[in-house]
Amino acid sequence: EAGVAQSPRYKIIEKRQSVAFWCNPISGHATLYWYQQILGQGPKLLIQFQNNGVVDDSQLPKDRFSAERLKGVDSTLKIQPAKLEDSAVYLCASSSRGGPPYEQYFGPGTRLTVT
Amino acid sequence: SQQGEEDPQALSIQEGENATMNCSYKTSINNLQWYRQNSGRGLVHLILIRSNEREKHSGRLRVTLDTSKKSSSLLITASRAADTASYFCATDAGTGGFKTIFGAGTRLFVKA
């Protein structure tokens, strides 16, 4: 079974530029999560989709971050414009059902550096 | 804010020794999970314990949960160099919420 795919793996941009990350979850997984992990910290949930609907986006900085999951499969997370504090690893995860106790499967992440 | 807080922040042991890390959380939970993260395999789910369970085993892993103290511990027995990683506890938000909240993690280093 193929795992969660993410691209790109690394991205370096200047502040105020835009960036987009892509995620392809495990086939058949209805729930998709985007996390932000700052160096030395645990992952912080940004947004959770159930199929193509948003379940939780309470920690998504909506003035600059946006995410969509068209057709309930792939998802894109965008930052526009980026700030220095957005430097982090962005992790995508999927699970067969929403919320605990369902195990989440994580992708390799995209490491973003904002200069 | 983070629900779970791991202790210690960092741990260094010799191969073959046992490693114990703890997690404390603030509000009532339905489940608690432990994840491992290393550079090779990314973030991987290790074990889940439900609020009505007190202890759970999986291979060399033993997890305990004390809901009265709002704490959990992860024991890795007979550690190996390959166990070197960061370990995170993750809880649901409680109050019926499905959001998973991760702690800051314990960094384990196993010396060969």
Interface residues (C-beta under 8 A of the other chain):
Chain A: Y33 Y35 G40 Q41 G42 P43 K44 L45 Q48 V55 D56 S58 L91 A93 G98 G99 P100 P101 E103 Q104 Y105 F106 G107 P108 G109
Chain B: Q2 G4 N30 N31 Q33 G42 L43 V44 H45 L48 R50 F88 A90 T91 D92 G97 F98 K99 T100 I101 F102 G103 A104 G105
